[in-house]
Amino acid sequence: MTDDHDAFPPTSSVRRWLVTTNHKDVGILYTITALFFLVFGGALALLMRLQLWTPGAGILSSLSYNQAVSTHGLIMIFWFLSPFAFGFANYVVPLQLGARDLAFPRLNALSYWLYLFSGLLLGVSFFQGGSLAGGWTMYAPLNLPVYTPDVGASTAVLALILFVASVTVSSVNFLTTMHRMRAEGMTLWKMPLFSWTILLTVWMMLFAFAALLAALLILASDRLVGTTYFAADAGGSILWAHLFWFFGHPEVYIVFFPALGVMAETFQTFTGRRLVGRKWFILAMILVALQSFTVWMHHMFLTSINLQIKTLFMATTIGISLPFDLMVFALVYTMIKGRVRFTTPFLFSFGALLLFIVGGITGVFLGAVVLDYEFRGTYWVVAHFHYVMVGGVTALVGGLYYWFPKMSGRMYDEFLGKVHFALYFVGFNLLYFPMFVAWETPRRDFVYDAAFVPWHRLATVGAFVLGVSFLVMFYNLSKSLVAGDTADDNPWAYSTTTEWAIPSPPPLENFPGVPSFSGGSLRFEPSATDGGTESAAVRTSSEVREDGGTAGVGHAEDHASVWPFVVGVAAFVAFFGLSGFERGRLAGGLAGTAYLVALAGGFALGTFALVSMARERFRVAEGPFGESWPFDGVENTKLGMWIFLASDVVLFGAFIGSYVFIRVAHGWVEWHPVPHDPLPGLVNTYLLLTSSFSVVLALVAAERGSRRGLVASLLVTFLLGVGFLANKALEWQELFHEGLTLSANVRTSTFYLTTGLHAAHVVVGLFIVLYLLARARRGAYLDDERPVEYFGLYWHFVDIVWLFLFPLFYIL
């Protein structure tokens, strides 16, 4: 270990956790924070169960109960389930693939801080008159200020937007890493099953959360600036349902897939044999990931969708259960063929399998149109949902026990682990199975038939038993962390994945050399520090380090940066400031001033932090590494940009689809374009197309080493972008004078919001151009033109989007 390593703060230092970008540290932060939100959401659940002890009035008012129900669902689904799984993913996946870290370590840290501060922002919403009380699905029009007028409801929506930003950053990072940074010989087909589930999960997240982001941006606009999407008489409520459930059903598999990966890993380890039908297991998961985007409308069987469409989605819903049947049989046969060792991780994984079977069978009932008419809106749905989702939590708890020795270097108490499982499994079934019996209880309502009182009281007892089980877990793990037996590098006899071939806990740089699987088994080749040849080129954020350092050297700046934390703080403050707006008006008095100061201060701090992070000398490994199919020859940053733009395609697609949906609902022919004169749009088309050409000239100048040509081309791009925004501002001002404001009608709302989203992308592009200009004037990019190329990808995408928006809003 070098002196530079010593300069990196130790784990006992608070500073370590504020500046770290190491994937293992970030994984631990995710895991601990997710467990905090488990306690938060669990406390709300216990309040709900106490309220349901008797039908009618209880310890909570009607509004408080609705807030508890809504925020419990939001916290558990968004801030606990997926982040808990991605704590393991952050820690384990790079180790399993033979990577030293994720592709973009600072973005990894940024994703965590955005996650943490989004959750804190949700907590703040309780102190702004009350949080969101319209259910975790936030159905329209209940999500609008007329029904949920508290400022805290808007804050909850903004918290979700910040959370989706975290997910997007994380998705780009994981996909780039898993496709570009696998060690030699670690082909996609050979990846461990946990890594396979994370890969498929992240691909689903990339597209599903983009659709949710579109829904949330529209909802935030309706609440904060007064657009009228979801208040529209024709199609507003149905539009929200389409956008939300296009995200919502893939989210079920986004949550469950990592749990499935834990089950596969632990079944293999504790039965001592390879998973039966591994190839078919992987193919079944791929099929489910694809099918997950074709079943969303089964959540909408009670709407006015015609019977033919409902029948089609009933078929796709039942069809998606078939690949899961294959996976269940693969796990069962693996147990039959192997020799089971009933350790705590295996008990939780096996329990998860049993619970998921119950949840899956009861879910098929809801996939049938006729039965859904009867069960929808009842506790049958609540029970089924929790047997699937909390069944996934069961496996993830097993994963916590499984990887605890690797993460901590200590063994947990096996007896207390089995006590935890016994209490957990009994409490779980006492809590949720009575809901199947008392299924006629209406959802989100504490008034129910007195005949169901015994079942609800049994469920409440089960809830507290389940809660006590987690107290046992917290005691076990905290005690073991301090005084547990020292863990071997591999405490499990039959584990075969790479993380068990290195010390517990792993060193900062992960491996003693360069991992390779090319010979069919793991070996470590000499790294640069051992006199060998390092396989991965290592660069700073903008240039090769002059000292020629590599990823194996272990300098402190490989792992430390305070700027992701500062960006997270800035985002929290700015979004808190935004929450003070309602329908274009700011709260009056001192409160309004405070919100405005927070918005301005957060924006200024965030801009400063992002520029500082871009200028920071931070070394990242760029490759080539080993296995990069199907992206051989594509650099990490370029692939990251392509992946981000793929997400942006879904975002704009959702906005354009929303416009088309509402226009069809109102009547396509009767709908008249808001801008009566297409000339401003035509001028803007010319400006943007010309700016794309100037970006191409900038890249050519950089490749030829012409600083003057590079600066001139970037300056032209900037001026053309400013001209685009100025022309748009003049057009909007004229329309405002004609009374066509954002809130005038749904036609104006769709025009301003969709073209405004595009304009926001142009503004972001102009900030990037200014940064490139400042550095280009000092001679940057002449020996490495890639940043100009990557900006060009973004700018050309923005221009292409406009080519769709112009005819849609100005001509058709």
WOZIQUI-V26744 format. One record per residue. N is the residue number from 1. PHI is phi in whole degrees, -180 to 180 (999 if undefined). PSI is psi in degrees with one decimal (* if undefined). OMEGA is omega in whole degrees, 0 to 359 (NA if undefined). Layout:
BEGIN
N;PHI;PSI;OMEGA
N;PHI;PSI;OMEGA
END
This chain:
BEGIN
1;999;129.7;184
2;-85;169.8;177
3;-63;-32.1;178
4;-63;-34.8;175
5;-63;-40.3;180
6;-63;-25.7;179
7;-72;-19.3;178
8;-75;131.1;186
9;-59;143.9;177
10;-72;165.5;182
11;-66;-18.9;179
12;-79;-8.3;182
13;-94;135.8;176
14;-62;-36.6;181
15;-59;-35.9;180
16;-53;-44.8;187
17;-80;-15.4;176
18;-87;-26.3;185
19;-112;-8.6;186
20;-68;145.1;172
21;-125;2.1;181
22;-65;136.4;188
23;-63;-32.2;181
24;-70;-42.0;176
25;-62;-44.1;180
26;-64;-37.7;177
27;-61;-41.6;178
28;-65;-41.7;178
29;-61;-44.6;178
30;-59;-45.5;184
31;-64;-47.0;182
32;-66;-42.4;181
33;-66;-40.6;178
34;-62;-38.5;178
35;-67;-33.3;174
36;-62;-44.7;180
37;-70;-26.3;172
38;-61;-43.9;178
39;-65;-41.5;180
40;-61;-54.1;181
41;-67;-33.7;178
42;-67;-37.3;177
43;-63;-39.9;177
44;-65;-37.5;179
45;-64;-40.5;179
46;-66;-37.1;175
47;-61;-42.2;179
48;-63;-42.9;181
49;-66;-35.1;176
50;-65;-38.2;178
51;-63;-33.5;183
52;-87;5.4;179
53;-60;-37.0;175
54;-131;146.6;178
55;-73;133.4;180
56;109;-156.1;185
57;-62;142.6;180
58;-144;-141.0;185
59;-79;-15.9;182
60;-116;149.1;171
61;-75;169.5;180
62;-59;-44.0;181
63;-67;-42.3;180
64;-64;-39.2;179
65;-63;-43.3;179
66;-63;-38.7;177
67;-64;-42.3;180
68;-62;-45.1;179
69;-61;-47.5;185
70;-65;-51.0;185
71;-74;-28.8;173
72;-59;-47.9;179
73;-63;-45.3;181
74;-62;-45.9;182
75;-64;-48.2;184
76;-66;-40.9;185
77;-78;-42.5;185
78;-94;-47.6;189
79;-95;-8.4;177
80;-114;-59.3;193
81;-59;-62.4;182
82;-65;-45.3;178
83;-60;-34.9;177
84;-61;-45.5;178
85;-65;-38.1;184
86;-80;-10.3;165
87;-63;-46.2;176
88;-66;-41.8;182
89;-61;-44.6;178
90;-60;-42.2;184
91;-75;-44.8;195
92;-94;-39.7;189
93;-59;-48.6;177
94;-58;-36.7;178
95;-65;-43.0;181
96;-66;-31.2;183
97;-89;-10.1;183
98;82;27.9;179
99;-101;148.6;179
100;-76;-26.3;180
101;-168;-178.8;172
102;-74;165.5;186
103;-61;-39.1;183
104;-126;86.3;187
105;-59;-39.0;181
106;-70;-34.8;175
107;-67;-31.6;176
108;-64;-46.1;176
109;-63;-40.7;179
110;-61;-40.9;180
111;-61;-38.1;178
112;-66;-47.5;184
113;-66;-35.9;175
114;-65;-39.1;176
115;-61;-49.9;181
116;-61;-49.8;185
117;-72;-25.9;174
118;-67;-40.2;177
119;-65;-39.8;177
120;-65;-35.8;178
121;-64;-39.1;175
122;-62;-40.6;177
123;-62;-38.1;179
124;-61;-31.2;185
125;-59;-27.7;179
126;-65;-23.0;184
127;-100;13.6;178
128;-118;46.0;180
129;92;-17.4;181
130;137;145.7;180
131;-82;-172.9;180
132;-63;133.8;183
133;-126;22.1;184
134;-104;19.0;183
135;90;152.1;183
136;-68;-20.7;176
137;-81;-12.4;174
138;53;44.8;184
139;-60;140.2;173
140;-79;147.7;1
141;-91;11.4;180
142;-63;-19.0;181
143;-83;1.4;182
144;-93;158.2;184
145;-59;-25.8;181
146;-63;-28.1;179
147;-107;-30.4;177
148;-126;78.3;190
149;-79;-12.3;185
150;-65;144.7;176
151;-58;-35.2;181
152;-60;-28.9;178
153;-66;-39.8;176
154;-67;-38.4;178
155;-62;-39.1;178
156;-62;-39.8;178
157;-65;-43.3;179
158;-65;-35.5;177
159;-62;-40.1;178
160;-66;-38.3;177
161;-62;-43.3;178
162;-64;-37.2;177
163;-65;-42.0;179
164;-64;-35.3;175
165;-60;-41.6;176
166;-61;-44.7;181
167;-63;-41.6;181
168;-64;-45.6;178
169;-60;-45.3;180
170;-65;-40.4;181
171;-63;-46.9;178
172;-58;-42.6;182
173;-65;-49.0;182
174;-66;-42.4;182
175;-65;-41.1;177
176;-63;-44.2;180
177;-62;-49.5;188
178;-73;-23.8;178
179;-94;-17.0;188
180;-121;-14.4;192
181;-124;23.4;176
182;-75;143.5;181
183;-66;162.8;179
184;-57;130.2;180
185;89;-14.7;179
186;-87;78.8;178
187;-73;167.0;178
188;-57;-41.8;184
189;-67;-26.8;182
190;-91;-3.6;182
191;-59;142.9;174
192;-57;154.4;186
193;-66;-33.9;177
194;-63;-43.3;178
195;-64;-35.9;177
196;-61;-44.4;181
197;-65;-36.6;178
198;-68;-41.2;179
199;-59;-48.1;180
200;-68;-37.7;178
201;-60;-44.9;184
202;-69;-37.1;175
203;-62;-41.4;177
204;-65;-41.1;180
205;-61;-41.2;184
206;-56;-42.5;184
207;-91;-39.6;183
208;-67;-44.3;182
209;-71;-23.1;174
210;-65;-39.4;176
211;-66;-40.8;177
212;-64;-39.9;179
213;-60;-41.0;177
214;-60;-45.9;179
215;-61;-42.5;182
216;-70;-38.0;178
217;-64;-41.0;177
218;-65;-44.2;179
219;-63;-43.4;178
220;-62;-38.3;178
221;-65;-42.2;177
222;-60;-39.3;183
223;-80;-41.0;190
224;-92;-38.4;185
225;-116;-6.2;170
226;95;16.9;173
227;-68;169.5;191
228;-129;33.2;180
229;-55;-59.9;190
230;-87;-3.7;172
231;-94;-1.7;182
232;-63;136.9;180
233;-64;-36.0;182
234;-106;103.8;169
235;92;-5.1;185
236;-61;-50.4;181
237;-68;-40.8;180
238;-66;-35.5;178
239;-60;-46.2;179
240;-59;-43.6;181
241;-61;-42.3;179
242;-63;-49.4;182
243;-64;-44.7;184
244;-68;-45.2;185
245;-80;-19.5;170
246;-62;-31.9;169
247;-82;-41.7;196
248;-65;-36.8;181
249;-80;-41.0;170
250;-56;-29.6;179
251;-60;-32.4;177
252;-58;-43.5;181
253;-80;-28.7;173
254;-60;-39.4;178
255;-75;-40.8;189
256;-84;-28.8;184
257;-59;-47.5;177
258;-59;-37.1;176
259;-63;-38.5;177
260;-63;-37.6;177
261;-64;-40.7;176
262;-62;-43.8;179
263;-60;-44.4;181
264;-63;-44.5;181
265;-64;-46.4;184
266;-72;-34.5;176
267;-62;-41.8;179
268;-66;-44.3;184
269;-66;-42.2;188
270;-99;4.3;167
271;-108;-12.5;177
272;74;21.1;178
273;-145;157.4;179
274;-66;147.7;181
275;-59;129.7;178
276;-66;130.6;178
277;67;39.3;184
278;-55;-43.6;181
279;-60;-45.0;181
280;-72;-30.7;176
281;-61;-45.8;180
282;-66;-44.7;179
283;-62;-37.0;178
284;-64;-40.3;178
285;-65;-41.3;178
286;-62;-42.5;180
287;-63;-42.9;178
288;-63;-42.6;180
289;-60;-40.6;178
290;-71;-45.5;182
291;-67;-23.7;185
292;-60;-22.7;180
293;-91;6.9;183
294;-118;13.1;186
295;-125;4.7;191
296;-61;-27.6;188
297;-76;-6.0;176
298;-70;-11.7;172
299;-80;-3.8;188
300;-123;24.8;182
301;-64;-25.0;182
302;-88;3.2;178
303;-89;-172.6;186
304;-86;13.9;177
305;-62;140.4;186
306;-69;160.8;188
307;-65;-33.5;180
308;-63;-43.1;178
309;-66;-41.8;179
310;-61;-40.3;180
311;-65;-41.8;178
312;-59;-45.7;182
313;-74;-24.4;171
314;-64;-41.0;180
315;-66;-43.4;180
316;-67;-33.2;179
317;-67;-46.5;178
318;-67;-35.1;180
319;-64;-33.2;183
320;-72;-16.2;178
321;-75;-21.3;184
322;-66;-46.1;176
323;-61;-32.4;178
324;-67;-33.4;175
325;-58;-43.3;179
326;-61;-43.8;181
327;-65;-40.1;178
328;-63;-45.0;180
329;-65;-36.2;179
330;-62;-42.7;179
331;-67;-41.7;180
332;-64;-45.9;181
333;-68;-30.8;175
334;-62;-40.2;176
335;-65;-42.1;182
336;-65;-40.3;184
337;-79;-22.6;184
338;-101;-170.5;178
339;-118;107.6;190
340;-75;136.1;173
341;-115;114.5;190
342;-84;66.1;173
343;-81;169.9;180
344;-59;-47.3;178
345;-58;-40.7;180
346;-68;-40.3;180
347;-59;-44.3;180
348;-67;-38.9;179
349;-67;-42.7;178
350;-65;-41.4;176
351;-60;-39.7;178
352;-62;-39.5;178
353;-62;-45.0;179
354;-62;-44.2;181
355;-67;-38.4;181
356;-67;-34.9;178
357;-61;-44.7;177
358;-62;-45.4;181
359;-64;-39.4;180
360;-68;-43.3;180
361;-64;-44.8;180
362;-69;-24.1;177
363;-72;-31.2;178
364;-61;-33.2;176
365;-57;-43.6;183
366;-73;-17.3;178
367;-78;-14.0;178
368;-88;128.0;187
369;-56;-48.0;185
370;-64;-45.9;180
371;-68;-34.2;179
372;-64;-34.4;177
373;-57;-34.9;183
374;-84;-41.1;188
375;-88;-24.7;185
376;-60;135.4;180
377;83;9.7;180
378;-117;176.5;180
379;-74;-7.3;172
380;-60;-42.5;179
381;-65;-42.2;180
382;-60;-46.4;181
383;-65;-49.1;179
384;-57;-46.9;183
385;-59;-44.2;182
386;-75;-30.9;176
387;-66;-28.6;177
388;-83;-54.5;187
389;-71;-49.2;180
390;-76;-23.0;168
391;-59;-39.3;174
392;-64;-40.0;177
393;-58;-38.3;180
394;-56;-46.7;178
395;-66;-38.0;181
396;-66;-34.8;174
397;-63;-39.5;174
398;-60;-38.4;177
399;-64;-36.0;178
400;-62;-45.1;177
401;-66;-37.3;184
402;-65;-45.7;184
403;-97;-1.8;179
404;-56;-44.9;178
405;-61;-37.1;180
406;-69;-40.0;184
407;-77;-31.9;187
408;-109;-22.7;186
409;79;8.9;181
410;-127;151.7;175
411;-92;141.6;175
412;-79;169.6;177
413;-82;112.8;185
414;-63;-38.5;180
415;-63;-46.9;179
416;-65;-33.2;177
417;-62;-40.5;179
418;-73;-32.5;173
419;-62;-42.6;178
420;-58;-45.9;181
421;-63;-43.7;182
422;-61;-47.8;179
423;-64;-42.0;182
424;-62;-50.4;186
425;-67;-40.8;177
426;-66;-47.1;181
427;-62;-40.5;180
428;-58;-51.6;184
429;-72;-31.8;173
430;-65;-33.6;182
431;-77;-48.4;192
432;-99;-30.9;183
433;-66;-37.9;176
434;-58;-22.4;179
435;-67;-29.7;174
436;-66;-37.9;181
437;-72;-42.6;180
438;-94;40.2;189
439;-64;-21.6;182
440;-76;-3.0;173
441;-63;130.6;179
442;-72;141.9;178
443;-68;151.4;175
444;56;31.6;181
445;-143;133.6;180
446;-98;10.3;173
447;-103;121.1;183
448;-148;169.0;182
449;-63;134.2;182
450;-61;-21.2;179
451;-64;-20.8;183
452;-95;4.5;182
453;-56;-47.6;181
454;-59;-38.9;181
455;-69;-39.9;179
456;-70;-34.8;177
457;-69;-36.8;175
458;-63;-40.3;178
459;-64;-38.4;179
460;-66;-41.5;175
461;-60;-44.1;178
462;-60;-37.1;180
463;-62;-41.6;181
464;-73;-34.0;175
465;-64;-42.3;178
466;-62;-42.1;178
467;-62;-42.5;179
468;-62;-35.1;180
469;-60;-36.7;179
470;-72;-29.4;174
471;-62;-39.4;176
472;-62;-42.3;180
473;-63;-47.8;181
474;-61;-41.0;179
475;-64;-45.5;182
476;-60;-50.0;185
477;-72;-39.1;179
478;-67;-42.2;177
479;-64;-42.2;180
480;-67;-34.3;180
481;-62;-33.6;182
482;-89;-43.3;190
483;-131;15.2;180
484;-73;162.2;177
485;-64;145.7;178
486;-65;131.4;182
487;-85;140.8;171
488;-69;165.4;175
489;-57;-38.8;178
490;-132;93.4;182
491;-78;-9.8;181
492;-105;130.3;189
493;-63;-34.1;190
494;-118;19.3;176
495;-77;142.0;187
496;-127;-5.3;183
497;-81;162.8;194
498;-63;-32.4;184
499;-61;-23.2;181
500;-87;1.4;179
501;-97;3.0;182
502;-127;168.3;185
503;-60;159.7;176
504;-115;117.1;350
505;-73;160.6;182
506;-67;154.3;175
507;-68;168.6;185
508;-57;-39.8;182
509;-90;6.9;173
510;78;-59.4;192
511;-122;152.9;177
512;-75;-10.7;178
513;-161;-155.5;180
514;-94;116.0;181
515;-66;144.8;176
516;-146;138.3;177
517;-116;13.4;189
518;-64;-26.0;181
519;-90;6.7;181
520;95;-10.3;176
521;-142;163.7;184
522;-76;133.8;170
523;-145;158.7;180
524;-114;115.4;178
525;-86;155.6;181
526;-60;139.2;177
527;-95;179.4;182
528;-60;-35.0;183
529;-73;-16.9;178
530;-98;9.9;181
531;92;1.7;179
532;-91;-163.9;180
533;-111;123.1;179
534;-73;135.0;185
535;-83;-15.2;185
536;-118;129.5;172
537;-70;141.2;182
538;-122;124.5;182
539;-126;159.4;169
540;-77;-175.1;180
541;-64;-19.9;182
542;-138;-9.9;184
543;-161;163.3;177
544;-71;136.9;178
545;-64;139.9;182
546;-68;-25.4;181
547;-83;-1.8;177
548;68;21.8;182
549;-66;158.6;180
550;-128;173.0;182
551;-61;-25.2;182
552;-80;-12.5;185
553;-70;-40.5;175
554;83;37.9;175
555;-67;154.9;184
556;-61;-35.8;183
557;-70;-8.3;172
558;-63;-24.2;192
559;-126;-11.9;190
560;-116;131.1;171
561;-161;127.3;181
562;-86;-13.7;190
563;-69;-34.7;174
564;-58;-39.6;177
565;-64;-43.1;181
566;-65;-40.4;177
567;-61;-40.9;178
568;-61;-43.9;177
569;-62;-45.4;181
570;-61;-42.4;179
571;-64;-41.7;178
572;-59;-48.0;182
573;-66;-44.8;182
574;-65;-42.4;181
575;-70;-33.2;173
576;-62;-40.7;177
577;-64;-38.4;178
578;-62;-31.7;185
579;-64;-17.2;181
580;-76;-6.2;179
581;-90;142.6;172
582;-141;114.8;179
583;53;43.2;176
584;85;-1.9;180
585;-114;142.4;179
586;-95;145.7;177
587;-54;145.6;183
588;-83;168.5;174
589;72;-156.5;182
590;-63;-34.1;180
591;-61;-43.8;179
592;-63;-41.7;178
593;-62;-41.9;180
594;-63;-43.4;179
595;-63;-41.5;182
596;-67;-42.8;178
597;-62;-41.9;179
598;-62;-41.8;181
599;-64;-48.3;181
600;-66;-44.7;181
601;-65;-42.3;179
602;-65;-40.7;179
603;-65;-43.9;180
604;-64;-45.2;180
605;-64;-41.0;180
606;-64;-41.9;178
607;-62;-45.3;179
608;-61;-43.2;182
609;-67;-40.4;180
610;-66;-40.6;177
611;-65;-42.0;179
612;-64;-39.1;179
613;-66;-37.1;179
614;-67;-34.4;182
615;-84;-15.6;185
616;-65;137.8;176
617;-80;103.4;184
618;-136;124.2;187
619;-93;132.3;177
620;-131;147.6;178
621;-82;130.5;185
622;-112;-13.3;179
623;96;-176.8;5
624;-72;153.8;184
625;-110;-68.3;181
626;-160;-85.5;182
627;-101;122.7;181
628;-132;10.9;180
629;-63;137.6;6
630;-98;27.4;185
631;-120;37.4;175
632;-59;135.1;177
633;83;-2.8;178
634;-101;122.7;182
635;-69;157.4;184
636;-56;-49.0;184
637;-66;-38.4;178
638;-65;-44.0;179
639;-64;-40.6;177
640;-59;-40.8;179
641;-66;-41.9;179
642;-63;-41.2;180
643;-66;-42.7;177
644;-61;-43.6;180
645;-66;-31.4;175
646;-62;-40.5;175
647;-64;-39.9;180
648;-67;-30.0;175
649;-60;-43.5;179
650;-66;-39.4;179
651;-59;-52.9;180
652;-68;-34.1;177
653;-61;-38.8;178
654;-67;-39.6;178
655;-66;-45.4;179
656;-66;-41.3;177
657;-62;-37.1;178
658;-64;-42.5;178
659;-61;-47.5;181
660;-63;-42.2;181
661;-60;-48.3;182
662;-68;-38.1;180
663;-66;-41.4;177
664;-64;-40.4;180
665;-63;-33.8;179
666;-86;-14.3;184
667;106;112.0;187
668;-62;-41.8;184
669;-72;-38.5;182
670;-72;-14.4;184
671;-82;121.2;180
672;-107;134.6;180
673;-56;142.6;181
674;-66;-51.6;176
675;-74;112.3;181
676;-75;-15.2;180
677;-116;115.9;181
678;-78;-4.8;186
679;-61;-45.5;178
680;-59;-38.6;178
681;-66;-37.0;179
682;-67;-41.2;178
683;-63;-42.9;180
684;-65;-34.0;176
685;-62;-44.1;178
686;-63;-43.4;182
687;-63;-44.4;183
688;-70;-40.8;179
689;-63;-38.5;177
690;-66;-38.9;180
691;-65;-33.7;176
692;-63;-39.2;178
693;-64;-40.2;180
694;-68;-30.7;175
695;-67;-39.4;176
696;-61;-42.2;178
697;-63;-36.2;178
698;-63;-42.2;180
699;-66;-42.2;178
700;-62;-41.6;179
701;-64;-41.4;179
702;-64;-41.6;180
703;-64;-31.3;180
704;-89;-1.9;179
705;77;23.6;181
706;-96;101.9;180
707;-67;-41.3;181
708;-62;-44.6;179
709;-65;-38.1;179
710;-65;-47.9;181
711;-63;-43.6;181
712;-63;-43.6;182
713;-66;-41.7;178
714;-65;-38.3;178
715;-64;-41.2;177
716;-62;-42.6;178
717;-59;-44.6;180
718;-62;-46.1;182
719;-65;-38.6;178
720;-67;-38.6;176
721;-64;-42.9;177
722;-63;-39.4;178
723;-62;-40.0;176
724;-58;-49.2;182
725;-67;-38.8;180
726;-65;-43.6;178
727;-62;-41.0;178
728;-66;-39.9;180
729;-63;-41.3;178
730;-64;-41.6;179
731;-62;-45.2;180
732;-64;-39.7;180
733;-62;-41.6;179
734;-65;-41.4;179
735;-65;-38.4;178
736;-61;-41.5;180
737;-63;-26.4;178
738;-84;1.6;180
739;88;5.9;180
740;-91;72.5;181
741;-88;176.4;182
742;-58;-39.0;186
743;-98;9.6;182
744;-63;-46.3;178
745;-165;177.4;184
746;-71;-23.5;177
747;-65;-46.6;179
748;-69;-36.2;180
749;-60;-47.0;181
750;-66;-37.0;180
751;-67;-52.2;185
752;-67;-40.2;185
753;-72;-42.4;182
754;-69;-47.5;179
755;-71;-26.4;176
756;-69;-38.3;176
757;-62;-41.8;177
758;-64;-42.6;179
759;-62;-35.8;177
760;-63;-37.9;176
761;-65;-37.2;177
762;-64;-42.1;179
763;-61;-46.0;178
764;-59;-43.5;178
765;-60;-38.6;180
766;-68;-36.8;175
767;-61;-40.7;179
768;-65;-41.1;179
769;-61;-42.0;178
770;-60;-41.7;179
771;-65;-44.8;178
772;-62;-39.2;179
773;-62;-46.1;182
774;-60;-40.1;181
775;-80;-34.6;180
776;-64;-34.3;179
777;-63;-23.7;179
778;-98;10.5;173
779;96;8.5;180
780;-72;160.4;173
781;75;-0.1;179
782;-79;-29.3;177
783;-102;-3.9;178
784;-154;93.8;187
785;-85;3.3;187
786;-60;-41.0;177
787;-57;-36.5;177
788;-66;-40.8;179
789;-63;-43.3;182
790;-67;-39.2;175
791;-62;-37.8;179
792;-60;-38.4;178
793;-59;-45.0;180
794;-64;-46.3;185
795;-67;-39.9;178
796;-65;-37.0;177
797;-62;-44.2;179
798;-60;-40.0;180
799;-68;-39.3;179
800;-64;-39.7;178
801;-59;-41.1;180
802;-63;-32.6;179
803;-65;-21.4;173
804;-86;-39.1;185
805;-71;-36.4;184
806;-59;-56.0;179
807;-66;-32.3;184
808;-66;-40.7;185
809;-101;-17.9;185
810;-111;-20.6;188
811;-120;-50.5;187
812;-67;*;NA
END
